[in-house]
Amino acid sequence: MKTIAQLTFIPLYTDHPKEQVQDLLEFVAQHEVEVDVNYLSTSIKGDTEVVFNLIREIYNTMALEGKKFRFHVELLSPTEE
């Protein structure tokens, strides 16, 4: 079973939001998920365990770095592929 998640990361109170988004995309690319970058969000698709662990890891990493952000996650129905 594969899970699809649509992620929207919005850096707050920063002069360099594009850099923070780019760093996040590079971080996501290091994981075993398919990545589809769109204008306002990024979709990831992979094994359910991997997707949920990645979401938690993104959140924890940003929180530990003391960054202020909004992180929207939308989950789609699982697929069989």
Protein Blocks (a to p, Z undefined) as FASTA:
>chain_A
ZZddddddddehiablmlmmmmmmmmmmmpccdddddfkbccddddfklmmmmmmmmmmm
mmmnopacddddddddddfZZ
